[in-house]
């Protein structure tokens, strides 16, 4: 498995996981429904329920909460940025006297809601598909009848974005070995520009080699599907649980 996809795998405890017993196709569909419901949730109580569901999915995937929280720290930074911008740009009831009169509770509420939704969706994604290997994810997308080109782009992007990152680190290490120290001056900008240019050149050269290697192995413009999925009685219970969760969500949204 690609190391980039391992970011959440490393946070999962070893051994069998309950979430892996369900059909991967259902897990991807459930993620789409879960993300859609979270994004369109309007009530704080509904969002709290979705947060509990997100935590339950992480528990089913046997994720270490400490490591998972460390993985989602960038979302915390995103929330801080929102809290520093939206209260000053969204009109509403002032936060307080003085300079706080220019900020609004409505903007702060929107910032908290957006941050909470992003965190909940990320947790749900980790719990539902974070334990899927890249080839399995590609087979799932193909079985869901997504365009063949789109599936190939997703698989190759997941795999080779990490390769590009490693190539950049090699270039940066080589520059540091030559006494390069980044500063706010023209020479630093010039050096980073050369790094980006060299990264593009090496990426094009690598893509030609990869394409030639794939053609030598019989690649004809598409990936063959060698893995197929089957529904089981566990999936029936999974669909039933999803249906109950969807009904509870709609009920809460209408009542509140």
CORQUINOR-V995410 format. One record per pair of residues at least 6 apart in sequence whose ideal C-beta (glycine too) atoms are under 7 Angstrom apart, sorted by the first residue. I is the first residue (numbers start at 0). J is the second residue. If there is no record, write none. Layout:
i->[I,I]
j->[J,J]
//
This chain:
i->[0,0,0,1,1,1,1,2,3,3,3,4,4,6,7,7,7,8,9,10,10,10,10,10,11,11,11,11,12,12,16,16,16,16,17,18,18,18,18,18,18,19,20,21,21,21,22,22,22,23,23,23,23,24,24,24,24,25,25,25,26,26,27,27,27,29,29,30,30,30,30,33,34,34,36,36,37,37,37,37,38,40,40,41,42,42,42,44,44,45,45,45,45,46,46,46,48,49,50,50,52,53,53,53,53,54,56,56,56,57,57,57,57,59,60,60,60,62,62,67,71,71,74,74,74,74,77,77,78,78,81,81,81,82,82,85,85,85,85,86,86,86,86,86,86,87,87,87,88,89,89,89,89,90,91,91,91,91,92,92,92,93,93,93,93,94,94,94,94,128,133,133,133,135,137,137,137,138,138,140,140,141,141,142,147,151,163,163,166,166,167,170,170,170,171,174,179,181]
j->[8,132,133,133,157,158,161,161,157,160,161,133,157,70,70,125,129,130,66,62,63,66,67,70,60,61,62,130,61,63,59,60,61,130,59,56,59,60,126,127,130,130,233,233,234,237,228,230,234,131,135,139,228,139,142,143,228,234,237,238,127,128,128,139,143,127,241,123,124,127,128,123,120,123,49,248,49,116,119,120,116,46,49,252,251,252,255,251,255,248,251,252,255,112,115,116,251,119,115,119,244,119,122,123,126,122,123,126,127,67,122,125,126,126,126,129,130,125,126,125,118,121,114,117,118,121,114,117,110,114,110,113,114,107,110,106,107,109,110,94,102,103,106,107,110,101,102,106,106,103,105,106,109,103,103,104,105,106,103,104,105,99,100,102,103,102,103,104,107,136,154,157,158,226,150,154,222,224,226,150,153,150,224,228,221,222,198,202,198,201,198,194,197,198,194,190,190,187]
//
